[in-house]
Amino acid sequence: MMKEKYETLPLTTLKELAKARGLKGISTMKKAQVIELMLQEDEKEQEKEKQETMCTIGRTSVGTARKAHHRPDRTECTTRCEQDRTDYGSKRGRNSFLNTALAPIAQKSIVVDSYGSNGINVITQENYEFLRDSFFNYALLLKQEAVHTPGKSIGASIANLYDEMDKLVGEGMNVNIEQDNGRLYFNLWKCHKWGELTLYYFPMKFVESLNSTLRRISITFINKLMWANGISTILDEEDTDYIFMWLKEDDSQEEEEETVKRLELVRSYEKGKIGRLLKHVEKKSYYKDLPKALEKYTPQNDFERSIVGAMKKGLPFLNPEHGIMQYGYDAFYEEEPDFQPMRLDQQIRVVYDCDDMVSEYLVDYYNNNSQETYDIIPITTCALSPETDRLFIMDDYPERFFKWADEFINIVY
């Protein structure tokens, strides 16, 4: 299967992928040699996966919209965690209240970057007392007895508090010590269940076959869905730019007819019909009262009835308290990772056609990169303080969203 996919890629793209995987001596290789080397590397990784004890973060499959085959998230269960970084995340609906994650180990000092200063040492008596009081306060909310054992240093005491908080909240709940502008605090987090190894690509090609009224209703629905949940089209994204660049490259082994078709597709995305449609969907909303427009419309056939029914079911997702991208929490944050995690906005997008070459290349690009890293998945968090007055609460919005999205995508796909 992978061999067939590799054979569809231009030689320059294969070499870029091989280079990204750390393979050496590929500059003078022919296409068949690079493919063989990539397949050998695939076998090594598959064998390694069998031998490793993986730490997954609790995802359960609920859909089959677009499968992305890649290995589990991490080979070690760290408890470091951080919210979206300033240079990554969805352009809309981002979370940003955390800055740096800390490993729960005893240290005399940890200096973190801070705006307007050369750095702040966060291993302080003040931070220790804040964490300690947060711990005892949350124990009261849980109506459980809490025991804290101070260490021989502030760092040791903080490390002890981490272990004690982890024990207090029990299995099924995760704990991190994080900091915001020098203030250490406990952050509780728990993963939502959603489509394991699934990419949710909302295709817009279907609107071209609809009559003008239903087309306007459908475009309005997707537009409101995007803005309410921080979802973007694939246009103007870095990975899409890479795909366009690769698709424009010459391939001497390709039939002329296929070359023409490939280049025409790219032009349609960049300056033609496809690009205009995606931009139109992102910007245009025809109806202020969409529920009324849906009720008023009379479907003409089974396909239209399915689409209208799916949009009616999706109305609750057009005005959520928290859009889906706001659940995108990086549970394994590193300040300088070898590979960036796969963001939630890379997994949930609006595309033109799930089956065209651009979408297929995006899926392949995602799969190849995700083998080196992990996915950001929907997570609910709760930052604790000594004044916290309620227990951790977790809604089911991501679960409901992905269940509905799977149904909707399979209708219009």
Secondary structure as a PSIPRED ss2 file (coil, helix, strand):
# PSIPRED VFORMAT (PSIPRED V4.0)

   1 M C   1.000  0.000  0.000
   2 M H   0.000  1.000  0.000
   3 K H   0.000  1.000  0.000
   4 E H   0.000  1.000  0.000
   5 K H   0.000  1.000  0.000
   6 Y H   0.000  1.000  0.000
   7 E H   0.000  1.000  0.000
   8 T H   0.000  1.000  0.000
   9 L C   1.000  0.000  0.000
  10 P C   1.000  0.000  0.000
  11 L H   0.000  1.000  0.000
  12 T H   0.000  1.000  0.000
  13 T H   0.000  1.000  0.000
  14 L H   0.000  1.000  0.000
  15 K H   0.000  1.000  0.000
  16 E H   0.000  1.000  0.000
  17 L H   0.000  1.000  0.000
  18 A H   0.000  1.000  0.000
  19 K H   0.000  1.000  0.000
  20 A H   0.000  1.000  0.000
  21 R C   1.000  0.000  0.000
  22 G C   1.000  0.000  0.000
  23 L C   1.000  0.000  0.000
  24 K C   1.000  0.000  0.000
  25 G C   1.000  0.000  0.000
  26 I C   1.000  0.000  0.000
  27 S C   1.000  0.000  0.000
  28 T C   1.000  0.000  0.000
  29 M C   1.000  0.000  0.000
  30 K C   1.000  0.000  0.000
  31 K H   0.000  1.000  0.000
  32 A H   0.000  1.000  0.000
  33 Q H   0.000  1.000  0.000
  34 V H   0.000  1.000  0.000
  35 I H   0.000  1.000  0.000
  36 E H   0.000  1.000  0.000
  37 L H   0.000  1.000  0.000
  38 M H   0.000  1.000  0.000
  39 L H   0.000  1.000  0.000
  40 Q H   0.000  1.000  0.000
  41 E H   0.000  1.000  0.000
  42 D H   0.000  1.000  0.000
  43 E H   0.000  1.000  0.000
  44 K H   0.000  1.000  0.000
  45 E H   0.000  1.000  0.000
  46 Q H   0.000  1.000  0.000
  47 E H   0.000  1.000  0.000
  48 K H   0.000  1.000  0.000
  49 E H   0.000  1.000  0.000
  50 K H   0.000  1.000  0.000
  51 Q H   0.000  1.000  0.000
  52 E C   1.000  0.000  0.000
  53 T C   1.000  0.000  0.000
  54 M C   1.000  0.000  0.000
  55 C E   0.000  0.000  1.000
  56 T C   1.000  0.000  0.000
  57 I C   1.000  0.000  0.000
  58 G C   1.000  0.000  0.000
  59 R C   1.000  0.000  0.000
  60 T C   1.000  0.000  0.000
  61 S C   1.000  0.000  0.000
  62 V C   1.000  0.000  0.000
  63 G C   1.000  0.000  0.000
  64 T C   1.000  0.000  0.000
  65 A C   1.000  0.000  0.000
  66 R C   1.000  0.000  0.000
  67 K E   0.000  0.000  1.000
  68 A C   1.000  0.000  0.000
  69 H C   1.000  0.000  0.000
  70 H C   1.000  0.000  0.000
  71 R C   1.000  0.000  0.000
  72 P C   1.000  0.000  0.000
  73 D C   1.000  0.000  0.000
  74 R E   0.000  0.000  1.000
  75 T C   1.000  0.000  0.000
  76 E C   1.000  0.000  0.000
  77 C C   1.000  0.000  0.000
  78 T C   1.000  0.000  0.000
  79 T C   1.000  0.000  0.000
  80 R C   1.000  0.000  0.000
  81 C C   1.000  0.000  0.000
  82 E E   0.000  0.000  1.000
  83 Q C   1.000  0.000  0.000
  84 D C   1.000  0.000  0.000
  85 R C   1.000  0.000  0.000
  86 T C   1.000  0.000  0.000
  87 D C   1.000  0.000  0.000
  88 Y C   1.000  0.000  0.000
  89 G C   1.000  0.000  0.000
  90 S C   1.000  0.000  0.000
  91 K C   1.000  0.000  0.000
  92 R C   1.000  0.000  0.000
  93 G C   1.000  0.000  0.000
  94 R C   1.000  0.000  0.000
  95 N C   1.000  0.000  0.000
  96 S C   1.000  0.000  0.000
  97 F C   1.000  0.000  0.000
  98 L C   1.000  0.000  0.000
  99 N C   1.000  0.000  0.000
 100 T E   0.000  0.000  1.000
 101 A E   0.000  0.000  1.000
 102 L E   0.000  0.000  1.000
 103 A C   1.000  0.000  0.000
 104 P C   1.000  0.000  0.000
 105 I C   1.000  0.000  0.000
 106 A C   1.000  0.000  0.000
 107 Q C   1.000  0.000  0.000
 108 K C   1.000  0.000  0.000
 109 S C   1.000  0.000  0.000
 110 I C   1.000  0.000  0.000
 111 V E   0.000  0.000  1.000
 112 V E   0.000  0.000  1.000
 113 D C   1.000  0.000  0.000
 114 S C   1.000  0.000  0.000
 115 Y C   1.000  0.000  0.000
 116 G C   1.000  0.000  0.000
 117 S C   1.000  0.000  0.000
 118 N C   1.000  0.000  0.000
 119 G C   1.000  0.000  0.000
 120 I E   0.000  0.000  1.000
 121 N E   0.000  0.000  1.000
 122 V C   1.000  0.000  0.000
 123 I C   1.000  0.000  0.000
 124 T C   1.000  0.000  0.000
 125 Q H   0.000  1.000  0.000
 126 E H   0.000  1.000  0.000
 127 N H   0.000  1.000  0.000
 128 Y H   0.000  1.000  0.000
 129 E H   0.000  1.000  0.000
 130 F H   0.000  1.000  0.000
 131 L H   0.000  1.000  0.000
 132 R H   0.000  1.000  0.000
 133 D H   0.000  1.000  0.000
 134 S H   0.000  1.000  0.000
 135 F H   0.000  1.000  0.000
 136 F H   0.000  1.000  0.000
 137 N H   0.000  1.000  0.000
 138 Y H   0.000  1.000  0.000
 139 A H   0.000  1.000  0.000
 140 L H   0.000  1.000  0.000
 141 L H   0.000  1.000  0.000
 142 L H   0.000  1.000  0.000
 143 K C   1.000  0.000  0.000
 144 Q C   1.000  0.000  0.000
 145 E C   1.000  0.000  0.000
 146 A C   1.000  0.000  0.000
 147 V C   1.000  0.000  0.000
 148 H C   1.000  0.000  0.000
 149 T C   1.000  0.000  0.000
 150 P C   1.000  0.000  0.000
 151 G C   1.000  0.000  0.000
 152 K C   1.000  0.000  0.000
 153 S C   1.000  0.000  0.000
 154 I H   0.000  1.000  0.000
 155 G H   0.000  1.000  0.000
 156 A H   0.000  1.000  0.000
 157 S H   0.000  1.000  0.000
 158 I H   0.000  1.000  0.000
 159 A H   0.000  1.000  0.000
 160 N H   0.000  1.000  0.000
 161 L H   0.000  1.000  0.000
 162 Y H   0.000  1.000  0.000
 163 D H   0.000  1.000  0.000
 164 E H   0.000  1.000  0.000
 165 M H   0.000  1.000  0.000
 166 D H   0.000  1.000  0.000
 167 K H   0.000  1.000  0.000
 168 L H   0.000  1.000  0.000
 169 V H   0.000  1.000  0.000
 170 G C   1.000  0.000  0.000
 171 E C   1.000  0.000  0.000
 172 G C   1.000  0.000  0.000
 173 M C   1.000  0.000  0.000
 174 N E   0.000  0.000  1.000
 175 V E   0.000  0.000  1.000
 176 N E   0.000  0.000  1.000
 177 I E   0.000  0.000  1.000
 178 E E   0.000  0.000  1.000
 179 Q E   0.000  0.000  1.000
 180 D E   0.000  0.000  1.000
 181 N C   1.000  0.000  0.000
 182 G C   1.000  0.000  0.000
 183 R E   0.000  0.000  1.000
 184 L E   0.000  0.000  1.000
 185 Y E   0.000  0.000  1.000
 186 F E   0.000  0.000  1.000
 187 N E   0.000  0.000  1.000
 188 L E   0.000  0.000  1.000
 189 W E   0.000  0.000  1.000
 190 K E   0.000  0.000  1.000
 191 C E   0.000  0.000  1.000
 192 H C   1.000  0.000  0.000
 193 K C   1.000  0.000  0.000
 194 W C   1.000  0.000  0.000
 195 G C   1.000  0.000  0.000
 196 E C   1.000  0.000  0.000
 197 L C   1.000  0.000  0.000
 198 T E   0.000  0.000  1.000
 199 L C   1.000  0.000  0.000
 200 Y E   0.000  0.000  1.000
 201 Y E   0.000  0.000  1.000
 202 F E   0.000  0.000  1.000
 203 P E   0.000  0.000  1.000
 204 M C   1.000  0.000  0.000
 205 K H   0.000  1.000  0.000
 206 F H   0.000  1.000  0.000
 207 V H   0.000  1.000  0.000
 208 E H   0.000  1.000  0.000
 209 S H   0.000  1.000  0.000
 210 L C   1.000  0.000  0.000
 211 N C   1.000  0.000  0.000
 212 S H   0.000  1.000  0.000
 213 T H   0.000  1.000  0.000
 214 L H   0.000  1.000  0.000
 215 R H   0.000  1.000  0.000
 216 R H   0.000  1.000  0.000
 217 I H   0.000  1.000  0.000
 218 S H   0.000  1.000  0.000
 219 I H   0.000  1.000  0.000
 220 T H   0.000  1.000  0.000
 221 F H   0.000  1.000  0.000
 222 I H   0.000  1.000  0.000
 223 N H   0.000  1.000  0.000
 224 K H   0.000  1.000  0.000
 225 L H   0.000  1.000  0.000
 226 M H   0.000  1.000  0.000
 227 W H   0.000  1.000  0.000
 228 A H   0.000  1.000  0.000
 229 N H   0.000  1.000  0.000
 230 G C   1.000  0.000  0.000
 231 I C   1.000  0.000  0.000
 232 S C   1.000  0.000  0.000
 233 T E   0.000  0.000  1.000
 234 I C   1.000  0.000  0.000
 235 L C   1.000  0.000  0.000
 236 D C   1.000  0.000  0.000
 237 E C   1.000  0.000  0.000
 238 E H   0.000  1.000  0.000
 239 D H   0.000  1.000  0.000
 240 T H   0.000  1.000  0.000
 241 D H   0.000  1.000  0.000
 242 Y H   0.000  1.000  0.000
 243 I H   0.000  1.000  0.000
 244 F H   0.000  1.000  0.000
 245 M H   0.000  1.000  0.000
 246 W H   0.000  1.000  0.000
 247 L H   0.000  1.000  0.000
 248 K C   1.000  0.000  0.000
 249 E C   1.000  0.000  0.000
 250 D C   1.000  0.000  0.000
 251 D C   1.000  0.000  0.000
 252 S C   1.000  0.000  0.000
 253 Q C   1.000  0.000  0.000
 254 E C   1.000  0.000  0.000
 255 E C   1.000  0.000  0.000
 256 E H   0.000  1.000  0.000
 257 E H   0.000  1.000  0.000
 258 E H   0.000  1.000  0.000
 259 T H   0.000  1.000  0.000
 260 V H   0.000  1.000  0.000
 261 K H   0.000  1.000  0.000
 262 R H   0.000  1.000  0.000
 263 L H   0.000  1.000  0.000
 264 E H   0.000  1.000  0.000
 265 L H   0.000  1.000  0.000
 266 V H   0.000  1.000  0.000
 267 R H   0.000  1.000  0.000
 268 S H   0.000  1.000  0.000
 269 Y H   0.000  1.000  0.000
 270 E H   0.000  1.000  0.000
 271 K H   0.000  1.000  0.000
 272 G C   1.000  0.000  0.000
 273 K H   0.000  1.000  0.000
 274 I H   0.000  1.000  0.000
 275 G H   0.000  1.000  0.000
 276 R H   0.000  1.000  0.000
 277 L H   0.000  1.000  0.000
 278 L H   0.000  1.000  0.000
 279 K H   0.000  1.000  0.000
 280 H H   0.000  1.000  0.000
 281 V H   0.000  1.000  0.000
 282 E H   0.000  1.000  0.000
 283 K H   0.000  1.000  0.000
 284 K C   1.000  0.000  0.000
 285 S C   1.000  0.000  0.000
 286 Y C   1.000  0.000  0.000
 287 Y C   1.000  0.000  0.000
 288 K C   1.000  0.000  0.000
 289 D C   1.000  0.000  0.000
 290 L H   0.000  1.000  0.000
 291 P H   0.000  1.000  0.000
 292 K H   0.000  1.000  0.000
 293 A H   0.000  1.000  0.000
 294 L H   0.000  1.000  0.000
 295 E H   0.000  1.000  0.000
 296 K H   0.000  1.000  0.000
 297 Y C   1.000  0.000  0.000
 298 T C   1.000  0.000  0.000
 299 P C   1.000  0.000  0.000
 300 Q C   1.000  0.000  0.000
 301 N C   1.000  0.000  0.000
 302 D H   0.000  1.000  0.000
 303 F H   0.000  1.000  0.000
 304 E H   0.000  1.000  0.000
 305 R H   0.000  1.000  0.000
 306 S H   0.000  1.000  0.000
 307 I H   0.000  1.000  0.000
 308 V H   0.000  1.000  0.000
 309 G H   0.000  1.000  0.000
 310 A H   0.000  1.000  0.000
 311 M H   0.000  1.000  0.000
 312 K H   0.000  1.000  0.000
 313 K H   0.000  1.000  0.000
 314 G H   0.000  1.000  0.000
 315 L H   0.000  1.000  0.000
 316 P H   0.000  1.000  0.000
 317 F H   0.000  1.000  0.000
 318 L H   0.000  1.000  0.000
 319 N C   1.000  0.000  0.000
 320 P C   1.000  0.000  0.000
 321 E C   1.000  0.000  0.000
 322 H C   1.000  0.000  0.000
 323 G C   1.000  0.000  0.000
 324 I H   0.000  1.000  0.000
 325 M H   0.000  1.000  0.000
 326 Q H   0.000  1.000  0.000
 327 Y H   0.000  1.000  0.000
 328 G E   0.000  0.000  1.000
 329 Y E   0.000  0.000  1.000
 330 D E   0.000  0.000  1.000
 331 A C   1.000  0.000  0.000
 332 F C   1.000  0.000  0.000
 333 Y C   1.000  0.000  0.000
 334 E C   1.000  0.000  0.000
 335 E C   1.000  0.000  0.000
 336 E C   1.000  0.000  0.000
 337 P C   1.000  0.000  0.000
 338 D C   1.000  0.000  0.000
 339 F C   1.000  0.000  0.000
 340 Q C   1.000  0.000  0.000
 341 P C   1.000  0.000  0.000
 342 M E   0.000  0.000  1.000
 343 R C   1.000  0.000  0.000
 344 L H   0.000  1.000  0.000
 345 D H   0.000  1.000  0.000
 346 Q H   0.000  1.000  0.000
 347 Q H   0.000  1.000  0.000
 348 I E   0.000  0.000  1.000
 349 R E   0.000  0.000  1.000
 350 V E   0.000  0.000  1.000
 351 V E   0.000  0.000  1.000
 352 Y C   1.000  0.000  0.000
 353 D C   1.000  0.000  0.000
 354 C C   1.000  0.000  0.000
 355 D C   1.000  0.000  0.000
 356 D C   1.000  0.000  0.000
 357 M H   0.000  1.000  0.000
 358 V H   0.000  1.000  0.000
 359 S H   0.000  1.000  0.000
 360 E H   0.000  1.000  0.000
 361 Y H   0.000  1.000  0.000
 362 L H   0.000  1.000  0.000
 363 V H   0.000  1.000  0.000
 364 D H   0.000  1.000  0.000
 365 Y H   0.000  1.000  0.000
 366 Y H   0.000  1.000  0.000
 367 N H   0.000  1.000  0.000
 368 N H   0.000  1.000  0.000
 369 N H   0.000  1.000  0.000
 370 S H   0.000  1.000  0.000
 371 Q C   1.000  0.000  0.000
 372 E C   1.000  0.000  0.000
 373 T C   1.000  0.000  0.000
 374 Y C   1.000  0.000  0.000
 375 D E   0.000  0.000  1.000
 376 I C   1.000  0.000  0.000
 377 I E   0.000  0.000  1.000
 378 P E   0.000  0.000  1.000
 379 I E   0.000  0.000  1.000
 380 T E   0.000  0.000  1.000
 381 T E   0.000  0.000  1.000
 382 C E   0.000  0.000  1.000
 383 A E   0.000  0.000  1.000
 384 L C   1.000  0.000  0.000
 385 S C   1.000  0.000  0.000
 386 P C   1.000  0.000  0.000
 387 E C   1.000  0.000  0.000
 388 T C   1.000  0.000  0.000
 389 D C   1.000  0.000  0.000
 390 R C   1.000  0.000  0.000
 391 L C   1.000  0.000  0.000
 392 F C   1.000  0.000  0.000
 393 I C   1.000  0.000  0.000
 394 M C   1.000  0.000  0.000
 395 D C   1.000  0.000  0.000
 396 D C   1.000  0.000  0.000
 397 Y H   0.000  1.000  0.000
 398 P H   0.000  1.000  0.000
 399 E H   0.000  1.000  0.000
 400 R H   0.000  1.000  0.000
 401 F H   0.000  1.000  0.000
 402 F H   0.000  1.000  0.000
 403 K H   0.000  1.000  0.000
 404 W H   0.000  1.000  0.000
 405 A H   0.000  1.000  0.000
 406 D H   0.000  1.000  0.000
 407 E H   0.000  1.000  0.000
 408 F H   0.000  1.000  0.000
 409 I H   0.000  1.000  0.000
 410 N H   0.000  1.000  0.000
 411 I H   0.000  1.000  0.000
 412 V H   0.000  1.000  0.000
 413 Y C   1.000  0.000  0.000
